[in-house]
């Protein structure tokens, strides 16, 4: 397998994961802040796949691999928050600072939108693993493909 082929396979995997996230969103599973964070590295990996089609350089594979590792790491962090292994960002978890610091006007302000999607509550699971967990697993596998592309001559 050539470096170009491996780059295209890995980038296609990121594209499928990203499209899957959008399908879940269309089906009514609104993403939380950490879900959105996990999408950006997939976008970079997809872009590296486009570059790698024309210029299958080792540097392209390194960047794609780092993007896959980054989204995998964010997925592990997010899944750990859902499993209550560690605290998450106070802006989207139940461990927020509370309403003690808000004024009456802040409490009545409706300009912030309808709701905040909580990062510490898994919206969907399969075999006990949330979307964040599946993203972490599949993205790590994609990172291994990127690594194989780096090692190809």
N, CA, C and O of each residue as an XYZ file, in Angstrom:
612
protein
N       0.842     -1.185      0.000
C       0.000      0.000      0.000
C       0.884      1.243      0.000
O       1.846      1.339      0.762
N       0.549      2.167     -0.843
C       1.343      3.387     -0.959
C       0.956      4.388      0.125
O      -0.100      4.276      0.749
N       1.829      5.362      0.333
C       1.531      6.426      1.294
C       0.259      7.161      0.888
O      -0.584      7.459      1.735
N       0.116      7.457     -0.409
C      -1.074      8.159     -0.888
C      -2.341      7.373     -0.535
O      -3.314      7.956     -0.057
N      -2.336      6.073     -0.764
C      -3.497      5.243     -0.469
C      -3.823      5.276      1.017
O      -4.985      5.436      1.392
N      -2.811      5.127      1.868
C      -3.037      5.149      3.321
C      -3.571      6.499      3.781
O      -4.457      6.560      4.634
N      -3.034      7.584      3.220
C      -3.532      8.924      3.553
C      -4.997      9.050      3.183
O      -5.793      9.583      3.957
N      -5.357      8.565      2.008
C      -6.752      8.657      1.566
C      -7.675      7.793      2.419
O      -8.803      8.194      2.703
N      -7.214      6.619      2.829
C      -8.022      5.764      3.705
C      -8.262      6.449      5.049
O      -9.392      6.493      5.536
N      -7.194      6.983      5.647
C      -7.313      7.633      6.957
C      -8.194      8.878      6.872
O      -9.041      9.100      7.737
N      -7.996      9.681      5.843
C      -8.813     10.889      5.689
C     -10.275     10.525      5.433
O     -11.180     11.210      5.910
N     -10.507      9.453      4.684
C     -11.880      9.000      4.441
C     -12.540      8.546      5.736
O     -13.737      8.752      5.938
N     -11.752      7.927      6.612
C     -12.284      7.542      7.922
C     -12.729      8.742      8.724
O     -13.782      8.711      9.361
N     -11.936      9.802      8.701
C     -12.333     11.036      9.397
C     -13.588     11.629      8.768
O     -14.471     12.123      9.469
N     -13.656     11.577      7.439
C     -14.848     12.086      6.754
C     -16.083     11.304      7.185
O     -17.128     11.898      7.447
N     -15.974      9.977      7.261
C     -17.117      9.163      7.682
C     -17.518      9.453      9.122
O     -18.708      9.529      9.428
N     -16.542      9.616     10.007
C     -16.867      9.947     11.399
C     -17.545     11.309     11.501
O     -18.500     11.477     12.260
N     -17.054     12.274     10.743
C     -17.648     13.607     10.763
C     -19.060     13.585     10.185
O     -19.971     14.205     10.735
N     -19.238     12.876      9.085
C     -20.582     12.756      8.507
C     -21.527     12.046      9.478
O     -22.696     12.415      9.591
N     -21.027     11.042     10.168
C     -21.839     10.360     11.178
C     -22.281     11.305     12.282
O     -23.418     11.232     12.749
N     -21.390     12.188     12.699
C     -21.738     13.172     13.732
C     -22.848     14.095     13.233
O     -23.768     14.432     13.978
N     -22.754     14.498     11.968
C     -23.791     15.368     11.410
C     -25.124     14.630     11.265
O     -26.183     15.229     11.451
N     -25.080     13.347     10.936
C     -26.319     12.563     10.848
C     -26.989     12.498     12.222
O     -28.199     12.694     12.330
N     -26.210     12.224     13.266
C     -26.777     12.210     14.616
C     -27.380     13.572     14.959
O     -28.432     13.647     15.593
N     -26.718     14.634     14.543
C     -27.241     15.970     14.811
C     -28.562     16.183     14.081
O     -29.496     16.746     14.652
N     -28.654     15.743     12.834
C     -29.906     15.858     12.073
C     -31.014     15.054     12.739
O     -32.181     15.446     12.704
N     -30.644     13.921     13.348
C     -31.633     13.075     14.023
C     -32.074     13.636     15.375
O     -32.922     13.048     16.047
N     -31.501     14.765     15.772
C     -31.951     15.428     16.993
C     -31.008     15.341     18.173
O     -31.345     15.813     19.258
N     -29.841     14.753     17.996
C     -28.850     14.688     19.068
C     -27.940     15.903     18.966
O     -26.926     15.877     18.267
N     -28.311     16.961     19.668
C     -27.549     18.211     19.603
C     -26.161     17.998     20.218
O     -26.044     17.366     21.268
N     -25.112     18.519     19.574
C     -23.757     18.345     20.110
C     -23.472     19.299     21.259
O     -23.971     20.423     21.298
N     -22.658     18.824     22.190
C     -22.192     19.704     23.259
C     -20.906     20.387     22.788
O     -20.438     20.162     21.672
N     -20.351     21.216     23.656
C     -19.135     21.945     23.307
C     -17.977     20.991     22.990
O     -17.236     21.220     22.034
N     -17.816     19.932     23.777
C     -16.715     18.997     23.536
C     -16.931     18.181     22.270
O     -15.967     17.788     21.613
N     -18.193     17.922     21.922
C     -18.480     17.241     20.651
C     -17.993     18.097     19.482
O     -17.404     17.587     18.529
N     -18.243     19.381     19.569
C     -17.802     20.295     18.512
C     -16.276     20.317     18.457
O     -15.696     20.316     17.371
N     -15.626     20.337     19.615
C     -14.162     20.343     19.646
C     -13.599     19.109     18.949
O     -12.551     19.184     18.307
N     -14.284     17.977     19.070
C     -13.801     16.746     18.445
C     -13.917     16.795     16.918
O     -13.228     16.044     16.227
N     -14.755     17.643     16.400
C     -14.968     17.716     14.948
C     -13.843     18.451     14.224
O     -13.506     18.091     13.096
N     -13.263     19.460     14.840
C     -12.261     20.283     14.165
C     -11.044     19.486     13.713
O     -10.622     19.659     12.569
N     -10.450     18.618     14.545
C      -9.304     17.850     14.057
C      -9.665     16.913     12.897
O      -8.835     16.656     12.024
N     -10.900     16.404     12.889
C     -11.319     15.584     11.748
C     -11.300     16.429     10.475
O     -10.899     15.950      9.414
N     -11.732     17.676     10.580
C     -11.686     18.574      9.422
C     -10.264     18.760      8.919
O     -10.026     18.768      7.712
N      -9.311     18.910      9.847
C      -7.912     19.039      9.458
C      -7.413     17.756      8.797
O      -6.693     17.815      7.800
N      -7.787     16.604      9.340
C      -7.363     15.325      8.748
C      -7.933     15.164      7.337
O      -7.252     14.662      6.443
N      -9.170     15.587      7.141
C      -9.784     15.523      5.811
C      -9.022     16.434      4.845
O      -8.743     16.052      3.709
N      -8.690     17.634      5.306
C      -7.918     18.565      4.469
C      -6.562     17.965      4.115
O      -6.094     18.111      2.986
N      -5.924     17.288      5.080
C      -4.632     16.651      4.801
C      -4.801     15.522      3.784
O      -3.892     15.253      2.998
N      -5.948     14.870      3.796
C      -6.215     13.866      2.777
C      -6.278     14.478      1.390
O      -5.781     13.900      0.424
N      -6.898     15.663      1.293
C      -6.943     16.366      0.005
C      -5.567     16.778     -0.465
O      -5.235     16.638     -1.641
N      -4.762     17.291      0.464
C      -3.385     17.674      0.118
C      -2.581     16.427     -0.240
O      -1.807     16.427     -1.197
N      -2.777     15.363      0.543
C      -2.026     14.135      0.329
C      -2.340     13.433     -0.973
O      -1.523     12.660     -1.472
N      -3.507     13.689     -1.528
C      -3.845     13.112     -2.828
C      -2.888     13.634     -3.900
O      -2.451     12.888     -4.775
N      -2.573     14.927     -3.815
C      -1.701     15.553     -4.802
C      -0.232     15.534     -4.389
O       0.652     15.476     -5.244
N       0.028     15.582     -3.098
C       1.387     15.664     -2.566
C       1.494     14.744     -1.347
O       1.401     15.211     -0.212
N       1.688     13.446     -1.573
C       1.695     12.483     -0.456
C       3.005     12.494      0.331
O       3.702     11.483      0.412
N       3.323     13.625      0.896
C       4.576     13.771      1.638
C       4.421     13.266      3.068
O       3.317     13.194      3.609
N       5.543     12.926      3.654
C       5.556     12.453      5.045
C       4.963     13.507      5.983
O       4.238     13.161      6.915
N       5.261     14.782      5.749
C       4.740     15.857      6.593
C       3.207     15.873      6.597
O       2.592     16.103      7.638
N       2.598     15.633      5.449
C       1.135     15.584      5.361
C       0.602     14.476      6.256
O      -0.377     14.673      6.977
N       1.242     13.312      6.213
C       0.823     12.188      7.046
C       1.036     12.474      8.531
O       0.226     12.069      9.365
N       2.114     13.165      8.858
C       2.367     13.525     10.261
C       1.258     14.445     10.771
O       0.721     14.226     11.857
N       0.919     15.463     10.001
C      -0.133     16.403     10.423
C      -1.475     15.680     10.552
O      -2.203     15.887     11.522
N      -1.799     14.834      9.575
C      -3.042     14.070      9.654
C      -3.075     13.162     10.869
O      -4.102     13.047     11.538
N      -1.949     12.516     11.155
C      -1.870     11.648     12.321
C      -2.018     12.403     13.626
O      -2.685     11.934     14.548
N      -1.398     13.569     13.708
C      -1.546     14.387     14.920
C      -2.990     14.853     15.098
O      -3.489     14.921     16.221
N      -3.654     15.171     13.995
C      -5.071     15.562     14.077
C      -5.910     14.402     14.592
O      -6.781     14.595     15.440
N      -5.654     13.190     14.081
C      -6.412     12.019     14.542
C      -6.137     11.742     16.017
O      -7.056     11.408     16.765
N      -4.882     11.877     16.439
C      -4.559     11.689     17.861
C      -5.219     12.745     18.733
O      -5.671     12.452     19.840
N      -5.273     13.974     18.231
C      -5.900     15.049     18.997
C      -7.386     14.778     19.211
O      -7.878     14.890     20.333
N      -8.104     14.423     18.147
C      -9.531     14.169     18.320
C      -9.765     12.924     19.172
O     -10.754     12.854     19.902
N      -8.867     11.939     19.088
C      -8.970     10.769     19.945
C      -8.780     11.164     21.411
O      -9.507     10.701     22.290
N      -7.804     12.015     21.653
C      -7.568     12.487     23.019
C      -8.734     13.277     23.578
O      -9.103     13.108     24.741
N      -9.319     14.140     22.756
C     -10.494     14.898     23.203
C     -11.637     13.928     23.475
O     -12.396     14.113     24.426
N     -11.763     12.887     22.638
C     -12.802     11.884     22.850
C     -12.611     11.136     24.164
O     -13.583     10.882     24.876
N     -11.370     10.778     24.495
C     -11.083     10.118     25.778
C     -11.445     11.057     26.925
O     -12.090     10.645     27.889
N     -11.030     12.314     26.819
C     -11.350     13.311     27.844
C     -12.864     13.436     28.013
O     -13.367     13.442     29.136
N     -13.588     13.536     26.896
C     -15.033     13.698     26.937
C     -15.703     12.455     27.524
O     -16.591     12.575     28.368
N     -15.289     11.270     27.087
C     -15.866     10.035     27.623
C     -15.583      9.914     29.125
O     -16.437      9.456     29.885
N     -14.395     10.321     29.545
C     -14.065     10.298     30.967
C     -14.959     11.219     31.782
O     -15.304     10.907     32.921
N     -15.329     12.343     31.207
C     -16.261     13.251     31.879
C     -17.632     12.593     31.993
O     -18.283     12.673     33.035
N     -18.066     11.940     30.910
C     -19.367     11.259     30.931
C     -19.386     10.121     31.956
O     -20.421      9.866     32.573
N     -18.265      9.442     32.141
C     -18.166      8.355     33.107
C     -17.855      8.864     34.515
O     -17.730      8.075     35.452
N     -17.730     10.191     34.659
C     -17.459     10.827     35.956
C     -16.076     10.459     36.506
O     -15.873     10.432     37.720
N     -15.111     10.171     35.585
C     -13.743      9.910     36.015
C     -13.037     11.196     36.430
O     -12.174     11.179     37.307
N     -13.401     12.307     35.805
C     -12.805     13.605     36.113
C     -13.817     14.685     35.775
O     -14.760     14.451     35.019
N     -13.617     15.871     36.340
C     -14.561     16.961     36.048
C     -14.342     17.524     34.656
O     -13.243     17.463     34.104
N     -15.405     18.069     34.106
C     -15.331     18.697     32.792
C     -15.395     20.203     32.902
O     -15.360     20.752     34.003
N     -15.489     20.867     31.779
C     -15.606     22.325     31.793
C     -16.874     22.749     32.543
O     -17.940     22.163     32.353
N     -16.752     23.744     33.372
C     -17.913     24.178     34.155
C     -19.003     24.786     33.278
O     -20.149     24.907     33.710
N     -18.655     25.167     32.054
C     -19.654     25.772     31.177
C     -20.628     24.761     30.587
O     -21.659     25.152     30.040
N     -20.319     23.444     30.688
C     -21.240     22.471     30.102
C     -21.347     21.187     30.910
O     -21.687     20.139     30.361
N     -21.061     21.253     32.206
C     -21.230     20.081     33.056
C     -22.039     20.438     34.287
O     -22.249     21.612     34.590
N     -22.485     19.425     34.983
C     -23.275     19.628     36.186
C     -22.475     20.168     37.338
O     -23.038     20.500     38.381
N     -21.154     20.266     37.172
C     -20.309     20.762     38.246
C     -20.041     22.255     38.117
O     -19.053     22.763     38.647
N     -20.917     22.951     37.416
C     -20.742     24.384     37.208
C     -20.773     25.161     38.503
O     -21.087     24.610     39.558
N     -20.454     26.413     38.429
C     -20.340     27.246     39.602
C     -21.655     27.629     40.252
O     -21.649     28.293     41.288
N     -22.771     27.237     39.683
C     -24.055     27.569     40.257
C     -24.515     28.952     39.833
O     -23.907     29.585     38.971
N     -25.584     29.407     40.443
C     -26.164     30.695     40.059
C     -25.859     31.787     41.067
O     -26.359     32.905     40.946
N     -25.041     31.470     42.062
C     -24.759     32.433     43.127
C     -24.150     33.736     42.639
O     -24.396     34.786     43.234
N     -23.362     33.698     41.570
C     -22.704     34.896     41.086
C     -23.508     35.669     40.051
O     -23.015     36.657     39.506
N     -24.719     35.248     39.773
C     -25.522     35.912     38.752
C     -26.466     36.929     39.376
O     -26.977     36.735     40.479
N     -26.683     38.011     38.649
C     -27.636     39.022     39.106
C     -29.041     38.611     38.681
O     -29.209     37.659     37.920
N     -30.041     39.321     39.168
C     -31.422     39.070     38.766
C     -31.601     39.252     37.268
O     -32.317     38.485     36.625
N     -30.950     40.270     36.710
C     -31.045     40.511     35.268
C     -30.422     39.352     34.481
O     -30.948     38.949     33.444
N     -29.285     38.814     34.986
C     -28.662     37.669     34.325
C     -29.584     36.458     34.333
O     -29.674     35.728     33.346
N     -30.260     36.251     35.442
C     -31.145     35.093     35.549
C     -32.354     35.203     34.622
O     -32.880     34.186     34.169
N     -32.796     36.415     34.341
C     -33.968     36.616     33.490
C     -33.623     36.821     32.018
O     -34.516     36.887     31.173
N     -32.330     36.922     31.709
C     -31.894     37.163     30.332
C     -32.171     35.941     29.461
O     -31.735     34.838     29.790
N     -32.885     36.123     28.364
C     -33.212     35.015     27.448
C     -32.381     35.056     26.171
O     -32.627     34.259     25.266
N     -31.425     35.941     26.067
C     -30.649     36.067     24.843
C     -29.617     34.954     24.668
O     -29.037     34.826     23.589
N     -29.375     34.152     25.693
C     -28.356     33.109     25.617
C     -28.805     31.892     24.816
O     -27.990     31.003     24.569
N     -30.030     31.818     24.412
C     -30.502     30.660     23.654
C     -31.418     29.796     24.483
O     -31.737     30.118     25.627
N     -31.829     28.711     23.902
C     -32.812     27.857     24.551
C     -32.225     26.955     25.629
O     -32.819     26.808     26.697
N     -31.076     26.355     25.369
C     -30.534     25.405     26.322
C     -29.041     25.199     26.073
O     -28.504     25.559     25.025
N     -28.404     24.616     27.060
C     -27.009     24.233     26.940
C     -26.972     22.710     26.932
O     -27.541     22.074     27.819
N     -26.313     22.121     25.944
C     -26.168     20.677     25.905
C     -25.053     20.302     26.876
O     -23.932     20.801     26.770
N     -25.366     19.432     27.808
C     -24.421     19.075     28.853
C     -23.359     18.095     28.338
O     -23.675     17.123     27.652
N     -22.109     18.366     28.676
C     -20.984     17.536     28.243
C     -20.828     16.279     29.098
O     -20.156     15.334     28.682
N     -21.432     16.252     30.275
C     -21.255     15.115     31.173
C     -22.395     14.110     31.099
O     -22.484     13.213     31.937
N     -23.271     14.251     30.101
C     -24.382     13.322     29.917
C     -24.332     12.774     28.491
O     -24.499     13.516     27.523
N     -24.103     11.474     28.376
C     -24.056     10.842     27.057
C     -25.460     10.836     26.459
O     -26.401     10.320     27.062
N     -25.588     11.414     25.268
C     -26.889     11.471     24.605
C     -27.257     10.138     23.975
O     -28.439      9.851     23.784
N     -26.255      9.315     23.648
C     -26.482      8.057     22.949
C     -25.331      7.122     23.267
O     -24.180      7.554     23.334
N     -25.627      5.850     23.463
C     -24.573      4.870     23.695
C     -24.858      3.602     22.886
O     -26.001      3.306     22.537
N     -23.799      2.878     22.605
C     -23.879      1.562     21.975
C     -22.926      0.662     22.737
O     -21.727      0.935     22.802
N     -23.448     -0.403     23.309
C     -22.658     -1.317     24.143
C     -21.996     -0.579     25.309
O     -20.882     -0.916     25.711
N     -22.678      0.417     25.839
C     -22.173      1.173     26.978
C     -21.134      2.220     26.644
O     -20.586      2.861     27.540
N     -20.858      2.402     25.360
C     -19.856      3.386     24.935
C     -20.573      4.525     24.224
O     -21.382      4.298     23.324
N     -20.266      5.752     24.636
C     -20.910      6.939     24.064
C     -20.296      7.291     22.711
O     -19.306      6.699     22.281
N     -20.908      8.262     22.060
C     -20.349      8.746     20.791
C     -18.925      9.248     20.987
O     -18.071      9.028     20.128
N     -18.657      9.916     22.103
C     -17.301     10.395     22.373
C     -16.326      9.223     22.501
O     -15.204      9.288     21.998
N     -16.751      8.166     23.166
C     -15.908      6.987     23.311
C     -15.634      6.301     21.984
O     -14.505      5.895     21.706
N     -16.683      6.173     21.156
C     -16.491      5.566     19.833
C     -15.578      6.427     18.976
O     -14.738      5.908     18.241
N     -15.742      7.756     19.071
C     -14.850      8.637     18.331
C     -13.405      8.435     18.778
O     -12.496      8.399     17.949
N     -13.193      8.302     20.079
C     -11.837      8.094     20.596
C     -11.235      6.805     20.035
O     -10.081      6.784     19.607
N     -12.024      5.739     20.043
C     -11.520      4.449     19.555
C     -11.218      4.479     18.057
O     -10.121      4.117     17.632
N     -12.188      4.910     17.267
C     -11.995      4.921     15.820
C     -10.915      5.918     15.390
O     -10.161      5.655     14.454
N     -10.846      7.051     16.071
C      -9.825      8.044     15.725
C      -8.435      7.523     16.047
O      -7.482      7.820     15.327
N      -8.305      6.746     17.128
C      -7.012      6.150     17.434
C      -6.607      5.164     16.345
O      -5.441      5.110     15.954
N      -7.567      4.385     15.856
C      -7.273      3.470     14.749
C      -6.856      4.247     13.500
O      -5.950      3.829     12.779
N      -7.508      5.362     13.250
C      -7.116      6.198     12.113
C      -5.710      6.752     12.309
O      -4.941      6.856     11.353
N      -5.375      7.106     13.543
C      -4.022      7.600     13.817
C      -2.981      6.525     13.493
O      -1.890      6.840     13.018
N      -3.315      5.272     13.747
C      -2.395      4.185     13.407
C      -2.211      4.080     11.893
O      -1.109      3.803     11.418
N      -3.282      4.299     11.139
C      -3.162      4.291      9.674
C      -2.292      5.452      9.217
O      -1.446      5.294      8.337
N      -2.502      6.625      9.820
C      -1.660      7.777      9.492
C      -0.192      7.464      9.804
O       0.699      7.809      9.028
N       0.051      6.810     10.941
C       1.421      6.446     11.311
C       2.031      5.509     10.274
O       3.198      5.649      9.908
N       1.238      4.559      9.807
C       1.733      3.657      8.759
C       2.080      4.460      7.503
O       3.061      4.161      6.823
N       1.272      5.481      7.200
C       1.564      6.334      6.035
C       2.862      7.109      6.242
O       3.624      7.309      5.295
N       3.115      7.544      7.471
C       4.368      8.257      7.771
C       5.556      7.340      7.503
O       6.578      7.786      6.982
N       5.430      6.076      7.850
C       6.547      5.137      7.747
C       6.760      4.611      6.331
O       7.803      4.024      6.043
N       5.798      4.810      5.452
C       5.936      4.366      4.056
C       6.956      5.217      3.344
O       7.033      6.424      3.572
N       7.728      4.609      2.496
C       8.759      5.324      1.764
C       8.306      5.895      0.464
O       9.095      6.522     -0.243
